[in-house]
Amino acid sequence: MSNHFSPFQEVNVLAKLADLQETEYHNTVLLHGIIELLIQKGVLTREELLAKARQIDTQLSQQLPSANKVVPFSVPTAPPFS
């Protein structure tokens, strides 16, 4: 069985990756906006959000030992386009 893709298949895979990157970008911007609004309205603090994210990360890491931690959690400190 060959692992080589046809040029059409390669272009198709690259297009799908580009779509995923665009979706990830939009989701990141929306999430950033939600976080900022919740903090501005006093619904939660950055510290509470960070603590909850770390708690969930720890739980998932125990359930999925193969999960790699790529970047430590951080909470946005400024709007994404400032």
N, CA, C and O atoms as CSV, one atom per row, in Angstrom:
chain,resi,resn,atom,element,x,y,z
A,1,MET,N,N,0.841,-1.181,0.000
A,1,MET,CA,C,0.000,0.000,0.000
A,1,MET,C,C,0.887,1.245,0.000
A,1,MET,O,O,1.812,1.357,0.805
A,2,SER,N,N,0.603,2.161,-0.892
A,2,SER,CA,C,1.408,3.361,-1.042
A,2,SER,C,C,0.898,4.463,-0.117
A,2,SER,O,O,-0.307,4.619,0.078
A,3,ASN,N,N,1.830,5.219,0.445
A,3,ASN,CA,C,1.478,6.339,1.312
A,3,ASN,C,C,1.486,7.657,0.558
A,3,ASN,O,O,1.289,8.716,1.155
A,4,HIS,N,N,1.713,7.602,-0.751
A,4,HIS,CA,C,1.799,8.824,-1.544
A,4,HIS,C,C,0.417,9.263,-1.989
A,4,HIS,O,O,-0.428,8.447,-2.358
A,5,PHE,N,N,0.208,10.559,-1.948
A,5,PHE,CA,C,-1.053,11.138,-2.392
A,5,PHE,C,C,-0.877,11.668,-3.805
A,5,PHE,O,O,0.224,12.053,-4.199
A,6,SER,N,N,-1.944,11.687,-4.551
A,6,SER,CA,C,-1.912,12.326,-5.866
A,6,SER,C,C,-1.834,13.834,-5.645
A,6,SER,O,O,-2.181,14.312,-4.565
A,7,PRO,N,N,-1.387,14.591,-6.646
A,7,PRO,CA,C,-1.344,16.051,-6.485
A,7,PRO,C,C,-2.708,16.629,-6.100
A,7,PRO,O,O,-2.779,17.553,-5.290
A,8,PHE,N,N,-3.776,16.100,-6.666
A,8,PHE,CA,C,-5.121,16.572,-6.315
A,8,PHE,C,C,-5.423,16.306,-4.842
A,8,PHE,O,O,-5.977,17.167,-4.159
A,9,GLN,N,N,-5.063,15.124,-4.351
A,9,GLN,CA,C,-5.306,14.790,-2.948
A,9,GLN,C,C,-4.490,15.689,-2.027
A,9,GLN,O,O,-4.972,16.105,-0.973
A,10,GLU,N,N,-3.251,15.991,-2.425
A,10,GLU,CA,C,-2.409,16.874,-1.613
A,10,GLU,C,C,-3.021,18.267,-1.520
A,10,GLU,O,O,-3.063,18.861,-0.443
A,11,VAL,N,N,-3.497,18.788,-2.656
A,11,VAL,CA,C,-4.129,20.110,-2.661
A,11,VAL,C,C,-5.381,20.090,-1.791
A,11,VAL,O,O,-5.647,21.041,-1.056
A,12,ASN,N,N,-6.143,19.015,-1.876
A,12,ASN,CA,C,-7.360,18.883,-1.078
A,12,ASN,C,C,-7.040,18.879,0.417
A,12,ASN,O,O,-7.728,19.533,1.200
A,13,VAL,N,N,-6.009,18.151,0.809
A,13,VAL,CA,C,-5.606,18.095,2.219
A,13,VAL,C,C,-5.140,19.471,2.689
A,13,VAL,O,O,-5.499,19.909,3.782
A,14,LEU,N,N,-4.343,20.152,1.867
A,14,LEU,CA,C,-3.864,21.484,2.239
A,14,LEU,C,C,-5.023,22.475,2.360
A,14,LEU,O,O,-5.014,23.333,3.244
A,15,ALA,N,N,-6.012,22.363,1.484
A,15,ALA,CA,C,-7.181,23.245,1.564
A,15,ALA,C,C,-7.957,22.991,2.853
A,15,ALA,O,O,-8.430,23.930,3.494
A,16,LYS,N,N,-8.085,21.730,3.226
A,16,LYS,CA,C,-8.785,21.400,4.471
A,16,LYS,C,C,-8.028,21.942,5.680
A,16,LYS,O,O,-8.640,22.428,6.631
A,17,LEU,N,N,-6.702,21.860,5.646
A,17,LEU,CA,C,-5.901,22.413,6.744
A,17,LEU,C,C,-6.083,23.926,6.836
A,17,LEU,O,O,-6.195,24.476,7.931
A,18,ALA,N,N,-6.113,24.590,5.695
A,18,ALA,CA,C,-6.320,26.042,5.691
A,18,ALA,C,C,-7.686,26.385,6.268
A,18,ALA,O,O,-7.816,27.347,7.024
A,19,ASP,N,N,-8.708,25.604,5.918
A,19,ASP,CA,C,-10.045,25.829,6.476
A,19,ASP,C,C,-10.040,25.654,7.989
A,19,ASP,O,O,-10.666,26.431,8.710
A,20,LEU,N,N,-9.333,24.630,8.471
A,20,LEU,CA,C,-9.252,24.401,9.916
A,20,LEU,C,C,-8.551,25.554,10.616
A,20,LEU,O,O,-8.963,25.969,11.699
A,21,GLN,N,N,-7.485,26.078,9.998
A,21,GLN,CA,C,-6.772,27.195,10.600
A,21,GLN,C,C,-7.670,28.423,10.685
A,21,GLN,O,O,-7.650,29.142,11.684
A,22,GLU,N,N,-8.456,28.665,9.641
A,22,GLU,CA,C,-9.367,29.809,9.656
A,22,GLU,C,C,-10.434,29.632,10.732
A,22,GLU,O,O,-10.762,30.578,11.448
A,23,THR,N,N,-10.967,28.436,10.843
A,23,THR,CA,C,-11.969,28.148,11.869
A,23,THR,C,C,-11.370,28.329,13.259
A,23,THR,O,O,-12.002,28.907,14.143
A,24,GLU,N,N,-10.149,27.831,13.448
A,24,GLU,CA,C,-9.478,27.982,14.746
A,24,GLU,C,C,-9.283,29.457,15.086
A,24,GLU,O,O,-9.485,29.866,16.229
A,25,TYR,N,N,-8.890,30.249,14.097
A,25,TYR,CA,C,-8.695,31.679,14.315
A,25,TYR,C,C,-10.004,32.340,14.762
A,25,TYR,O,O,-10.027,33.081,15.744
A,26,HIS,N,N,-11.089,32.067,14.036
A,26,HIS,CA,C,-12.377,32.676,14.383
A,26,HIS,C,C,-12.847,32.227,15.767
A,26,HIS,O,O,-13.365,33.035,16.538
A,27,ASN,N,N,-12.670,30.956,16.081
A,27,ASN,CA,C,-13.052,30.464,17.410
A,27,ASN,C,C,-12.221,31.127,18.497
A,27,ASN,O,O,-12.737,31.448,19.567
A,28,THR,N,N,-10.944,31.334,18.229
A,28,THR,CA,C,-10.068,31.988,19.197
A,28,THR,C,C,-10.511,33.426,19.443
A,28,THR,O,O,-10.555,33.879,20.587
A,29,VAL,N,N,-10.837,34.139,18.371
A,29,VAL,CA,C,-11.292,35.528,18.519
A,29,VAL,C,C,-12.601,35.583,19.300
A,29,VAL,O,O,-12.759,36.420,20.189
A,30,LEU,N,N,-13.540,34.697,18.973
A,30,LEU,CA,C,-14.814,34.667,19.702
A,30,LEU,C,C,-14.612,34.336,21.173
A,30,LEU,O,O,-15.204,34.979,22.039
A,31,LEU,N,N,-13.785,33.340,21.463
A,31,LEU,CA,C,-13.526,32.963,22.847
A,31,LEU,C,C,-12.870,34.109,23.602
A,31,LEU,O,O,-13.213,34.385,24.751
A,32,HIS,N,N,-11.932,34.769,22.953
A,32,HIS,CA,C,-11.266,35.918,23.568
A,32,HIS,C,C,-12.298,36.994,23.921
A,32,HIS,O,O,-12.258,37.572,25.007
A,33,GLY,N,N,-13.214,37.252,22.999
A,33,GLY,CA,C,-14.260,38.240,23.249
A,33,GLY,C,C,-15.156,37.850,24.409
A,33,GLY,O,O,-15.492,38.688,25.246
A,34,ILE,N,N,-15.544,36.585,24.465
A,34,ILE,CA,C,-16.389,36.096,25.560
A,34,ILE,C,C,-15.674,36.255,26.894
A,34,ILE,O,O,-16.263,36.719,27.870
A,35,ILE,N,N,-14.411,35.870,26.933
A,35,ILE,CA,C,-13.634,35.983,28.175
A,35,ILE,C,C,-13.567,37.438,28.623
A,35,ILE,O,O,-13.811,37.745,29.790
A,36,GLU,N,N,-13.235,38.334,27.693
A,36,GLU,CA,C,-13.119,39.744,28.049
A,36,GLU,C,C,-14.445,40.302,28.559
A,36,GLU,O,O,-14.466,41.040,29.543
A,37,LEU,N,N,-15.550,39.957,27.901
A,37,LEU,CA,C,-16.857,40.448,28.354
A,37,LEU,C,C,-17.208,39.923,29.739
A,37,LEU,O,O,-17.698,40.679,30.578
A,38,LEU,N,N,-16.969,38.651,29.992
A,38,LEU,CA,C,-17.275,38.079,31.308
A,38,LEU,C,C,-16.457,38.751,32.403
A,38,LEU,O,O,-16.960,38.998,33.499
A,39,ILE,N,N,-15.202,39.043,32.105
A,39,ILE,CA,C,-14.343,39.706,33.094
A,39,ILE,C,C,-14.791,41.154,33.291
A,39,ILE,O,O,-14.899,41.619,34.426
A,40,GLN,N,N,-15.054,41.871,32.192
A,40,GLN,CA,C,-15.496,43.268,32.287
A,40,GLN,C,C,-16.803,43.403,33.056
A,40,GLN,O,O,-16.987,44.372,33.792
A,41,LYS,N,N,-17.701,42.459,32.900
A,41,LYS,CA,C,-18.999,42.509,33.572
A,41,LYS,C,C,-18.930,41.977,35.002
A,41,LYS,O,O,-19.934,41.982,35.714
A,42,GLY,N,N,-17.752,41.519,35.425
A,42,GLY,CA,C,-17.579,41.047,36.785
A,42,GLY,C,C,-18.153,39.668,37.048
A,42,GLY,O,O,-18.351,39.287,38.202
A,43,VAL,N,N,-18.421,38.920,35.996
A,43,VAL,CA,C,-18.965,37.568,36.167
A,43,VAL,C,C,-17.899,36.645,36.725
A,43,VAL,O,O,-18.190,35.765,37.535
A,44,LEU,N,N,-16.660,36.847,36.289
A,44,LEU,CA,C,-15.542,36.066,36.816
A,44,LEU,C,C,-14.272,36.885,36.700
A,44,LEU,O,O,-14.231,37.909,36.017
A,45,THR,N,N,-13.240,36.417,37.378
A,45,THR,CA,C,-11.941,37.082,37.306
A,45,THR,C,C,-10.996,36.239,36.461
A,45,THR,O,O,-11.237,35.056,36.221
A,46,ARG,N,N,-9.928,36.868,36.020
A,46,ARG,CA,C,-8.902,36.127,35.265
A,46,ARG,C,C,-8.369,34.964,36.100
A,46,ARG,O,O,-8.123,33.875,35.581
A,47,GLU,N,N,-8.197,35.206,37.385
A,47,GLU,CA,C,-7.655,34.176,38.269
A,47,GLU,C,C,-8.600,32.983,38.369
A,47,GLU,O,O,-8.164,31.833,38.337
A,48,GLU,N,N,-9.905,33.265,38.491
A,48,GLU,CA,C,-10.887,32.175,38.551
A,48,GLU,C,C,-10.886,31.367,37.260
A,48,GLU,O,O,-10.934,30.137,37.285
A,49,LEU,N,N,-10.833,32.062,36.141
A,49,LEU,CA,C,-10.817,31.382,34.846
A,49,LEU,C,C,-9.569,30.523,34.698
A,49,LEU,O,O,-9.644,29.375,34.259
A,50,LEU,N,N,-8.431,31.079,35.065
A,50,LEU,CA,C,-7.176,30.340,34.971
A,50,LEU,C,C,-7.187,29.125,35.893
A,50,LEU,O,O,-6.734,28.050,35.499
A,51,ALA,N,N,-7.694,29.278,37.104
A,51,ALA,CA,C,-7.765,28.150,38.043
A,51,ALA,C,C,-8.658,27.040,37.492
A,51,ALA,O,O,-8.316,25.862,37.593
A,52,LYS,N,N,-9.801,27.410,36.911
A,52,LYS,CA,C,-10.713,26.411,36.348
A,52,LYS,C,C,-10.070,25.722,35.144
A,52,LYS,O,O,-10.198,24.507,34.989
A,53,ALA,N,N,-9.395,26.471,34.309
A,53,ALA,CA,C,-8.725,25.878,33.146
A,53,ALA,C,C,-7.651,24.889,33.586
A,53,ALA,O,O,-7.516,23.814,33.002
A,54,ARG,N,N,-6.898,25.248,34.602
A,54,ARG,CA,C,-5.866,24.328,35.118
A,54,ARG,C,C,-6.499,23.071,35.717
A,54,ARG,O,O,-5.985,21.967,35.539
A,55,GLN,N,N,-7.619,23.244,36.430
A,55,GLN,CA,C,-8.315,22.102,37.020
A,55,GLN,C,C,-8.789,21.150,35.919
A,55,GLN,O,O,-8.597,19.939,36.020
A,56,ILE,N,N,-9.400,21.689,34.883
A,56,ILE,CA,C,-9.880,20.854,33.777
A,56,ILE,C,C,-8.710,20.187,33.071
A,56,ILE,O,O,-8.792,19.013,32.710
A,57,ASP,N,N,-7.622,20.920,32.870
A,57,ASP,CA,C,-6.434,20.356,32.223
A,57,ASP,C,C,-5.878,19.188,33.025
A,57,ASP,O,O,-5.503,18.162,32.458
A,58,THR,N,N,-5.825,19.344,34.342
A,58,THR,CA,C,-5.330,18.267,35.204
A,58,THR,C,C,-6.223,17.043,35.101
A,58,THR,O,O,-5.733,15.920,34.981
A,59,GLN,N,N,-7.531,17.255,35.148
A,59,GLN,CA,C,-8.468,16.135,35.041
A,59,GLN,C,C,-8.323,15.423,33.699
A,59,GLN,O,O,-8.285,14.194,33.649
A,60,LEU,N,N,-8.244,16.181,32.623
A,60,LEU,CA,C,-8.109,15.567,31.299
A,60,LEU,C,C,-6.769,14.862,31.146
A,60,LEU,O,O,-6.684,13.811,30.511
A,61,SER,N,N,-5.727,15.440,31.726
A,61,SER,CA,C,-4.406,14.813,31.649
A,61,SER,C,C,-4.393,13.466,32.354
A,61,SER,O,O,-3.710,12.538,31.919
A,62,GLN,N,N,-5.144,13.360,33.436
A,62,GLN,CA,C,-5.226,12.088,34.154
A,62,GLN,C,C,-6.051,11.076,33.376
A,62,GLN,O,O,-5.746,9.884,33.389
A,63,GLN,N,N,-7.086,11.539,32.702
A,63,GLN,CA,C,-7.934,10.644,31.916
A,63,GLN,C,C,-7.279,10.257,30.595
A,63,GLN,O,O,-7.480,9.150,30.096
A,64,LEU,N,N,-6.500,11.170,30.036
A,64,LEU,CA,C,-5.823,10.936,28.764
A,64,LEU,C,C,-4.328,11.124,28.965
A,64,LEU,O,O,-3.797,12.190,28.654
A,65,PRO,N,N,-3.643,10.118,29.475
A,65,PRO,CA,C,-2.229,10.298,29.800
A,65,PRO,C,C,-1.365,10.649,28.597
A,65,PRO,O,O,-0.268,11.182,28.761
A,66,SER,N,N,-1.841,10.359,27.401
A,66,SER,CA,C,-1.034,10.675,26.224
A,66,SER,C,C,-1.203,12.121,25.781
A,66,SER,O,O,-0.534,12.558,24.845
A,67,ALA,N,N,-2.086,12.871,26.434
A,67,ALA,CA,C,-2.302,14.264,26.052
A,67,ALA,C,C,-1.049,15.072,26.355
A,67,ALA,O,O,-0.534,15.055,27.473
A,68,ASN,N,N,-0.575,15.771,25.349
A,68,ASN,CA,C,0.623,16.595,25.508
A,68,ASN,C,C,0.222,18.010,25.866
A,68,ASN,O,O,-0.682,18.586,25.261
A,69,LYS,N,N,0.899,18.561,26.847
A,69,LYS,CA,C,0.684,19.954,27.194
A,69,LYS,C,C,1.629,20.772,26.329
A,69,LYS,O,O,2.847,20.717,26.500
A,70,VAL,N,N,1.061,21.528,25.404
A,70,VAL,CA,C,1.877,22.292,24.480
A,70,VAL,C,C,2.274,23.626,25.084
A,70,VAL,O,O,3.442,24.013,25.044
A,71,VAL,N,N,1.300,24.326,25.643
A,71,VAL,CA,C,1.533,25.659,26.181
A,71,VAL,C,C,0.796,25.773,27.503
A,71,VAL,O,O,-0.341,25.315,27.610
A,72,PRO,N,N,1.415,26.373,28.511
A,72,PRO,CA,C,0.689,26.576,29.759
A,72,PRO,C,C,-0.501,27.506,29.529
A,72,PRO,O,O,-0.495,28.330,28.614
A,73,PHE,N,N,-1.508,27.362,30.365
A,73,PHE,CA,C,-2.697,28.184,30.212
A,73,PHE,C,C,-2.387,29.628,30.524
A,73,PHE,O,O,-1.607,29.938,31.424
A,74,SER,N,N,-3.013,30.507,29.761
A,74,SER,CA,C,-2.949,31.932,30.065
A,74,SER,C,C,-4.298,32.534,29.713
A,74,SER,O,O,-5.039,31.999,28.889
A,75,VAL,N,N,-4.597,33.622,30.333
A,75,VAL,CA,C,-5.845,34.320,30.085
A,75,VAL,C,C,-5.498,35.592,29.345
A,75,VAL,O,O,-4.555,36.285,29.728
A,76,PRO,N,N,-6.235,35.921,28.292
A,76,PRO,CA,C,-5.927,37.135,27.538
A,76,PRO,C,C,-5.902,38.357,28.448
A,76,PRO,O,O,-6.729,38.488,29.350
A,77,THR,N,N,-4.951,39.244,28.203
A,77,THR,CA,C,-4.843,40.455,29.008
A,77,THR,C,C,-5.249,41.689,28.225
A,77,THR,O,O,-5.424,42.761,28.805
A,78,ALA,N,N,-5.401,41.553,26.917
A,78,ALA,CA,C,-5.787,42.690,26.092
A,78,ALA,C,C,-6.560,42.178,24.887
A,78,ALA,O,O,-6.416,41.015,24.510
A,79,PRO,N,N,-7.369,43.019,24.286
A,79,PRO,CA,C,-8.079,42.600,23.088
A,79,PRO,C,C,-7.095,42.153,22.006
A,79,PRO,O,O,-5.974,42.658,21.955
A,80,PRO,N,N,-7.496,41.211,21.137
A,80,PRO,CA,C,-6.567,40.637,20.177
A,80,PRO,C,C,-6.065,41.620,19.137
A,80,PRO,O,O,-5.049,41.349,18.497
A,81,PHE,N,N,-6.731,42.752,18.940
A,81,PHE,CA,C,-6.323,43.663,17.878
A,81,PHE,C,C,-5.849,45.005,18.402
A,81,PHE,O,O,-5.854,45.995,17.671
A,82,SER,N,N,-5.445,45.046,19.646
A,82,SER,CA,C,-5.017,46.337,20.189
A,82,SER,C,C,-3.545,46.548,19.939
A,82,SER,O,O,-2.996,47.581,20.323
